[in-house]
Amino acid sequence: MKLKTRLTDLLELEHPIVLAPMARVAGGRLAAAVSDAGGLGLIGGGYCEPEWIGAEFDEAGEADVGIGFITWRLDQAPGVLDLALERRPRAVLLSFGDIAPYADRIKSAGSVLIAQVQTLAQAVAAWTAGADVIVAQGAEAGGHAGHRSTLPLVPAIVDRVAPVPVIAAGGIDDGRGVAAALVLGAAGAMLGRRFYTCREALAHANAKQRAVEAGGDDTVRSSVFDRLRRWNWPAGYALRTLANDMTRRWTDDPGALADELEREINAFDAAIEVGDTRIAPVIIGEAADLIGDLRGAGELVHSLVDDAAARLEAAVDTLEA
């Protein structure tokens, strides 16, 4: 089964499924598996670590993958984009910042420029700057996001930036979500949490299992982990994770965390190493209820498309003349 859209035409994909470039989770093997299955795999370039990025492109081998960056961090890491472009990525996704300084360089290198946005105003700015594709990311997403919800944000952006293809993101974890995105006018769907639990993902095994067991009611938005990871995120973007001992203890008392920050950073770093999810974050979103198993990414891509197609056909069957 195939779903043909403006996104599949532009990127020569079999399926309108895109891997979210989850930092330190979406590595080369995961991105390659998604691309080889007919979707678009994006390496999670995130915080712009050049050695890690190079190693993950090596892991991807000959697969036609792209890469995603946190734009404000890219502003602080001169040379990293050029290193990535040397690998001839199929696409480069930029999120959380102004894409204009990078647009010409990315497009001149032959890569498709994808801009992830969280508001209608950001979508218009990305469209004006020359984005080839726009991702409309809702607040249901795991990781950092804005305040708009996916359901109303996607069609608003679709209407405003047409004919630029729009990818829906945030709270999409199964074929029903993919089908819903297409009905809203999106040309594809970006998934993160559903791929987080795949065998090829770089998340710790304990985090994957916790993601399978948890539900959307267990997620919270907090700045605690950004402070523990020493990242000074711009205002307006909260991090959604599963609640754990860290969020329960410090979210409502940031001043107290400041007093204990060095000690808590040491505990946090140790927890990351051993996969202690009572302290380390499990970065997934509100669709966590729909994560029911651990499987290979290629199998997941095909099952998502088959399910979405079946849902769309069933919806048509409900119509009467």
C-alpha positions as CSV (number, residue, x, y, z in Angstrom):
1,M,0.0,0.0,0.0
2,K,1.2,3.5,-0.8
3,L,-0.1,7.0,0.0
4,K,0.8,9.6,-2.7
5,T,1.1,13.2,-1.6
6,R,3.0,16.4,-2.5
7,L,5.6,15.4,0.1
8,T,6.2,12.0,-1.5
9,D,6.5,13.6,-4.9
10,L,8.9,16.3,-3.7
11,L,11.2,13.9,-1.8
12,E,10.6,10.9,-4.0
13,L,9.3,8.8,-1.1
14,E,7.2,5.8,-1.1
15,H,5.4,6.8,2.1
16,P,4.6,10.2,3.7
17,I,6.2,9.1,7.0
18,V,9.0,11.1,8.6
19,L,11.2,10.2,11.5
20,A,11.4,13.1,14.0
21,P,15.1,14.0,14.5
22,M,15.1,13.1,18.2
23,A,18.4,14.3,19.7
24,R,20.7,11.4,20.7
25,V,17.9,8.9,19.9
26,A,17.4,9.1,16.1
27,G,20.8,7.9,15.1
28,G,22.1,6.6,11.7
29,R,20.7,3.1,12.0
30,L,17.2,4.3,12.9
31,A,17.2,7.0,10.1
32,A,18.4,4.4,7.6
33,A,15.7,1.9,8.5
34,V,13.0,4.5,8.0
35,S,14.4,5.7,4.7
36,D,15.0,2.2,3.4
37,A,11.3,1.4,4.2
38,G,10.2,4.3,2.0
39,G,9.9,7.1,4.5
40,L,12.3,9.9,5.4
41,G,14.7,9.2,8.2
42,L,16.3,12.2,9.9
43,I,19.3,11.9,12.1
44,G,18.9,13.8,15.4
45,G,21.6,16.4,15.1
46,G,20.1,18.3,18.0
47,Y,22.7,20.0,20.0
48,C,25.3,20.0,17.2
49,E,28.0,17.6,18.3
50,P,30.2,17.2,15.2
51,E,31.8,13.9,16.2
52,W,28.5,12.2,17.0
53,I,26.9,13.5,13.8
54,G,29.7,12.2,11.7
55,A,29.6,8.8,13.4
56,E,25.8,8.5,12.8
57,F,26.1,9.4,9.2
58,D,28.6,6.6,9.0
59,E,26.1,4.3,10.7
60,A,23.5,5.2,8.1
61,G,25.8,3.9,5.3
62,E,24.4,4.4,1.8
63,A,20.8,5.1,3.0
64,D,19.3,8.4,1.7
65,V,18.8,10.1,5.1
66,G,18.5,13.7,6.3
67,I,19.4,15.5,9.5
68,G,17.6,17.8,11.9
69,F,19.1,20.6,14.0
70,I,17.9,22.8,16.9
71,T,18.4,26.2,15.2
72,W,19.3,28.3,18.2
73,R,22.1,25.8,19.0
74,L,23.3,25.8,15.4
75,D,23.7,29.6,15.7
76,Q,26.3,28.8,18.4
77,A,28.1,26.0,16.5
78,P,29.8,27.5,13.4
79,G,30.9,24.9,10.9
80,V,28.5,22.1,12.0
81,L,26.1,22.7,9.2
82,D,28.8,22.6,6.6
83,L,30.1,19.3,8.0
84,A,26.6,17.9,7.7
85,L,26.1,19.2,4.1
86,E,29.3,17.5,3.1
87,R,27.4,14.2,3.7
88,R,24.8,15.3,1.1
89,P,21.7,14.8,3.3
90,R,18.4,14.4,1.4
91,A,16.9,17.1,3.7
92,V,17.8,19.4,6.6
93,L,15.2,20.2,9.2
94,L,15.6,23.3,11.4
95,S,13.5,24.0,14.4
96,F,13.3,26.6,17.2
97,G,14.9,29.6,15.6
98,D,15.3,31.7,12.5
99,I,16.0,29.6,9.4
100,A,16.8,32.5,7.2
101,P,20.6,32.6,7.8
102,Y,20.9,29.0,6.6
103,A,18.3,28.7,3.9
104,D,20.4,29.5,0.8
105,R,23.3,27.3,2.0
106,I,21.1,24.3,2.5
107,K,19.2,24.6,-0.7
108,S,22.3,25.4,-2.7
109,A,23.8,22.1,-1.4
110,G,20.9,20.2,-3.0
111,S,19.1,19.4,0.3
112,V,15.4,20.0,0.8
113,L,14.9,22.6,3.5
114,I,12.3,21.6,6.2
115,A,11.3,24.1,8.8
116,Q,9.5,23.0,11.9
117,V,7.3,25.6,13.5
118,Q,5.0,25.9,16.5
119,T,2.8,29.0,15.5
120,L,1.2,30.4,12.4
121,A,3.5,33.4,12.5
122,Q,6.5,31.2,12.5
123,A,5.1,29.3,9.5
124,V,4.7,32.5,7.5
125,A,8.3,33.5,8.4
126,A,9.6,30.1,7.3
127,W,7.7,30.2,4.1
128,T,9.0,33.7,3.4
129,A,12.6,32.5,4.1
130,G,12.3,29.8,1.5
131,A,11.3,26.6,3.3
132,D,10.5,23.8,0.9
133,V,8.4,21.9,3.5
134,I,6.9,23.1,6.8
135,V,6.3,20.9,9.9
136,A,3.4,22.1,12.0
137,Q,4.3,20.8,15.5
138,G,1.6,20.7,18.2
139,A,2.1,20.9,21.9
140,E,1.2,17.2,22.3
141,A,4.7,16.3,21.1
142,G,7.3,14.8,23.2
143,G,10.4,16.9,23.7
144,H,10.2,20.7,23.2
145,A,7.2,22.3,21.7
146,G,5.1,25.4,21.8
147,H,1.6,26.0,23.1
148,R,-0.7,25.3,20.0
149,S,-2.4,22.0,19.6
150,T,-1.9,19.9,16.6
151,L,-5.6,19.6,15.5
152,P,-6.2,23.3,14.9
153,L,-2.6,24.3,14.1
154,V,-2.1,22.0,11.1
155,P,-5.0,23.2,8.9
156,A,-4.3,26.8,9.8
157,I,-0.8,26.4,8.5
158,V,-1.9,24.3,5.5
159,D,-4.2,27.1,4.4
160,R,-1.7,29.9,4.9
161,V,1.4,28.4,3.2
162,A,-0.2,26.5,0.3
163,P,1.1,25.0,-2.0
164,V,4.1,24.3,0.3
165,P,3.7,20.8,1.7
166,V,3.0,20.6,5.4
167,I,3.9,17.8,7.7
168,A,1.8,17.3,10.9
169,A,3.6,16.5,14.1
170,G,2.6,16.1,17.7
171,G,0.5,13.3,19.2
172,I,0.7,11.1,16.0
173,D,1.7,7.6,16.9
174,D,-0.4,5.2,14.8
175,G,-2.2,4.9,11.4
176,R,-5.2,6.7,12.8
177,G,-3.1,9.7,13.5
178,V,-1.5,9.6,10.0
179,A,-4.9,9.4,8.4
180,A,-6.1,12.3,10.5
181,A,-3.1,14.4,9.4
182,L,-3.9,13.7,5.7
183,V,-7.5,14.6,6.2
184,L,-6.4,17.9,7.9
185,G,-4.6,18.7,4.6
186,A,-1.1,17.7,5.7
187,A,1.1,16.0,3.1
188,G,2.7,13.7,5.7
189,A,3.2,12.9,9.3
190,M,6.2,13.1,11.6
191,L,6.5,10.6,14.4
192,G,9.0,10.6,17.3
193,R,7.7,8.6,20.2
194,R,6.6,5.7,18.2
195,F,10.1,5.3,16.7
196,Y,11.6,5.9,20.2
197,T,10.8,2.3,21.1
198,C,12.1,0.7,17.9
199,R,15.0,-1.7,18.1
200,E,17.3,0.7,16.1
201,A,16.7,3.7,18.3
202,L,19.5,4.8,20.6
203,A,17.3,5.3,23.7
204,H,18.3,3.2,26.7
205,A,16.5,-0.2,26.9
206,N,15.0,0.9,30.3
207,A,13.6,4.1,28.7
208,K,12.1,2.1,25.8
209,Q,10.4,-0.2,28.2
210,R,9.1,2.6,30.4
211,A,7.7,4.3,27.2
212,V,5.8,1.1,26.4
213,E,4.4,0.9,29.9
214,A,3.4,4.5,30.3
215,G,0.4,6.6,29.1
216,G,-0.3,10.1,28.0
217,D,-1.6,11.0,31.4
218,D,1.9,10.3,32.8
219,T,3.5,13.2,30.8
220,V,4.4,16.6,32.1
221,R,6.0,19.8,30.7
222,S,8.8,21.1,32.8
223,S,12.1,23.0,32.6
224,V,13.8,20.7,35.1
225,F,15.7,18.6,32.6
226,D,16.9,21.5,30.6
227,R,18.5,22.9,33.7
228,L,20.0,19.6,34.6
229,R,21.4,19.3,31.0
230,R,22.8,22.8,31.2
231,W,20.9,24.0,28.2
232,N,19.5,27.6,28.3
233,W,16.4,27.1,26.1
234,P,14.6,30.2,24.8
235,A,11.4,31.2,26.5
236,G,8.2,29.7,25.1
237,Y,9.3,26.1,24.6
238,A,8.5,23.6,27.3
239,L,9.9,20.0,27.4
240,R,7.4,17.2,27.6
241,T,8.6,14.0,29.3
242,L,7.2,11.3,31.5
243,A,6.8,12.4,35.0
244,N,9.4,10.9,37.4
245,D,11.1,11.7,40.8
246,M,12.9,14.7,39.3
247,T,9.9,16.4,37.9
248,R,7.8,15.7,40.9
249,R,10.4,17.1,43.2
250,W,11.5,20.2,41.4
251,T,9.0,21.4,38.9
252,D,7.0,23.4,41.4
253,D,10.1,24.7,43.3
254,P,12.7,25.9,40.8
255,G,14.4,28.1,43.4
256,A,15.1,25.1,45.5
257,L,16.6,23.3,42.5
258,A,19.0,26.2,42.0
259,D,20.3,25.7,45.5
260,E,20.9,22.0,44.9
261,L,21.8,22.1,41.2
262,E,25.4,20.8,41.3
263,R,24.4,17.8,43.4
264,E,21.4,17.0,41.3
265,I,23.4,17.3,38.1
266,N,25.8,14.7,39.4
267,A,22.9,12.3,40.2
268,F,21.3,13.1,36.8
269,D,24.5,12.3,34.8
270,A,24.9,9.0,36.7
271,A,21.3,8.1,36.0
272,I,21.7,8.8,32.3
273,E,24.6,6.3,32.1
274,V,22.7,3.4,33.7
275,G,19.2,4.2,32.4
276,D,17.6,5.0,35.7
277,T,14.3,6.4,34.6
278,R,13.4,7.5,38.1
279,I,15.8,10.4,37.5
280,A,16.7,10.4,33.8
281,P,14.1,11.7,31.4
282,V,11.9,9.6,29.0
283,I,11.1,12.1,26.3
284,I,7.8,11.1,24.8
285,G,4.5,12.8,24.2
286,E,0.8,12.5,24.9
287,A,0.3,9.7,22.4
288,A,2.2,7.4,24.8
289,D,-1.0,5.3,25.3
290,L,-0.6,4.1,21.7
291,I,2.9,2.7,22.1
292,G,2.3,-1.0,22.7
293,D,5.4,-2.9,21.6
294,L,9.0,-2.9,20.5
295,R,9.6,-3.5,16.9
296,G,11.8,-2.7,13.9
297,A,11.5,0.7,12.3
298,G,10.9,-0.6,8.8
299,E,8.1,-2.9,9.9
300,L,6.6,0.1,11.7
301,V,6.6,2.3,8.6
302,H,4.7,-0.3,6.6
303,S,2.2,-0.9,9.3
304,L,1.5,2.8,9.8
305,V,0.8,3.2,6.1
306,D,-1.4,0.1,5.8
307,D,-3.4,1.2,8.9
308,A,-3.8,4.8,7.6
309,A,-4.9,3.6,4.2
310,A,-7.5,1.2,5.8
311,R,-8.8,4.0,8.1
312,L,-9.2,6.4,5.1
313,E,-11.0,3.7,3.1
314,A,-13.3,3.0,6.1
315,A,-14.1,6.7,6.4
316,V,-15.1,6.9,2.8
317,D,-17.4,3.9,3.3
318,T,-19.4,5.9,5.9
319,L,-20.5,8.4,3.2
320,E,-24.0,8.2,1.7
321,A,-25.1,9.9,-1.5
